[in-house]
Amino acid sequence: MRVRYNFGHHAEGIKNRAISRIMTELITASGQYLLDLKIEKEVEIDGIGMGVLSDGTPYLNARGLARMCGIDHTMILRLGETWATDKEQPRVRRIRESLIAQGIDISQPYIETSLGGSTHHAYPDTVCMAVLEYYAFDAKQSDNTTALKNYRTLARASFKQFIYTKIGYDPAGLIPESWRQFHDRVTSAYGQIPTGYFAVFKETADIIVELIRNGADVGTKFIPDISVGIAWSAEWVEKGYDAKFGSRIKYDHNYPDYFPQAESNPQQSHCYPEAALPAFRKWMREEYLPEKLPKYLAGKIRQGMLPASLSEIAMRLTGPS
């Protein structure tokens, strides 16, 4: 399906080489661009439909965009129905004006494409941010909490990076390798922990994310949750927590296929009764973070696996939580 999408002056700011090449080849006399776009990858996460088109454009579907804005999806459908028509509503006009101010003048808010023989409406990143901004700051609705929270999240990262990371899409090395490997580990481990138990990997995800964000090469050779798991296991035995909280059990923890550890999948890892979760978090806060983590990171810095600046991250992580 051929799609007309007018990027206007906004094209100057697009960094993706593939998009730039397509734009150069397909520009028409009308100033619009003709793109043959397909859905490269689409998933639904927490009820939010998102994906990437074949030119690398990240998008949300109508229901996904509505959920991000904290509104009913019919409001997004009406957005498309009245866009640039004599029935255009004030809110639609406000969103269009926001896009035009950025040099983006489009005939419809979505890119129409197909998947599995059915028509799909993909709302691209620029439109999503304009709509989200409207519902976060301008809409006269009773509760803008959801829209405001999501707008701030996407403003701190970028819409493209957010979607790419969420769905594990990396067409040209755009996502750092550590993020991809962490995403793949989360995907491999998802749903494996028995009900009523917790696992160290999931509970330490925030620490792993902080390390990656600050340049740590977390991946096949540097796996921080192993350090935490060994230390917590020793603490569990020393304190006799089996008797206090109930016995820990083992579950199948799988590494992604390209990890060396995958050769012995599934790994028999411990998971712990949820009753012990407060004790684990207290131990992390009062013992592991201030005492063990700095030593662990210092060793990795000496081995060349971490930049020296990570010593500052250790100091932040050891603070109050």
Secondary structure, 3 states (H helix, E strand, C coil): CEEEECCHHHHHHCCCHHHHHHHHHHECCCCCEEEECCEEEEEEECCEEEEEECCCCEEECHHHHHHHHCCCHHHHHHHHHHCCCCCCCHHHHHHHHHHHHCCCCCCCCCEEEEECCEEEEEEEHHHHHHHHHHHHHHCCCCCCHHHHHHHHHHHHCCHHHHHHHHHCCCCCCCCCHHHHHHHHHHHHHCCCCCCCEECHHHHCHHHHHHHHHCCCCCCCCCCHHHHHHHHHHHHHHHHCHHHHHCCCEEEEECCCCCCHHHHHCCEEEEEEEHHHHHHHHHHHHHHHHHHHHHHHHHHHHHCCCCCCCHHHHHHHHCCCC
